[in-house]
Amino acid sequence: MKTVSIKLPPRLEARLAAAVARRRTTRSRLVREILERHLVASEPAPESALARAGDLVGSVKRKPKDLSTNPKYLRGFGR
């Protein structure tokens, strides 16, 4: 594991020390956990299927308006 040194203002260092004592863990472990949670939370959300296919939505012209509900178009699907 690599070592990283950081400088903390006194108030933040005191809060860190209190959290370490409360959780009965080491500073390194607590800082790693907090950093990991922060990095995961700040990652962009995965793109939705709609976002990926957004340029295709509405691109088919001259289609029946009731394509998904009219039994005439659903023959042979699921029955």
C-alpha positions in Angstrom: 0.0 0.0 0.0 1.2 3.5 -0.8 1.6 6.1 2.0 -0.1 9.5 1.6 0.6 12.4 3.9 -2.0 15.2 4.4 -2.1 18.3 6.6 -5.3 18.8 8.6 -6.4 21.9 10.4 -6.7 21.4 14.2 -10.5 21.2 14.3 -10.6 18.5 11.5 -7.8 16.6 13.2 -9.8 16.6 16.5 -12.9 15.4 14.8 -10.9 12.6 13.1 -9.3 11.6 16.4 -12.8 11.5 18.1 -14.2 9.3 15.3 -11.2 7.0 15.5 -11.8 6.6 19.2 -15.5 6.1 18.8 -15.1 3.4 16.2 -12.1 1.8 17.8 -10.2 1.7 14.5 -7.0 3.3 13.1 -6.8 6.7 11.4 -5.6 5.0 8.2 -8.5 2.6 8.0 -11.1 5.4 8.8 -9.6 7.8 6.3 -9.5 5.0 3.6 -13.2 4.2 4.3 -14.3 7.8 4.2 -12.3 8.4 1.0 -13.7 5.3 -0.7 -17.3 6.3 0.2 -16.8 9.8 -1.1 -15.2 8.6 -4.4 -18.0 6.1 -5.0 -20.7 8.7 -4.3 -19.1 11.3 -6.6 -18.9 8.9 -9.6 -21.3 9.7 -12.4 -24.4 7.5 -12.5 -24.4 4.8 -15.2 -26.1 6.0 -18.3 -29.7 4.8 -18.8 -30.8 2.8 -21.8 -33.0 5.8 -22.8 -30.0 8.1 -22.7 -28.0 5.8 -24.8 -30.7 5.3 -27.4 -32.1 8.9 -27.1 -31.3 9.7 -30.7 -33.3 6.7 -31.9 -36.5 7.7 -30.0 -39.0 9.0 -32.5 -36.8 8.3 -35.4 -39.1 5.8 -37.1 -41.5 7.5 -39.4 -44.9 6.3 -40.7 -45.7 3.8 -37.9 -49.0 2.9 -36.5 -49.9 5.0 -33.4 -51.3 2.0 -31.6 -48.4 -0.4 -32.2 -48.0 -1.5 -28.6 -51.7 -1.9 -27.8 -53.6 -3.1 -30.9 -54.1 -6.9 -30.8 -53.7 -6.9 -34.6 -50.0 -6.1 -34.2 -49.5 -8.4 -31.2 -50.5 -11.7 -33.0 -47.8 -14.3 -32.4 -46.1 -12.6 -29.5 -46.4 -14.4 -26.2 -49.4 -16.6 -27.2 
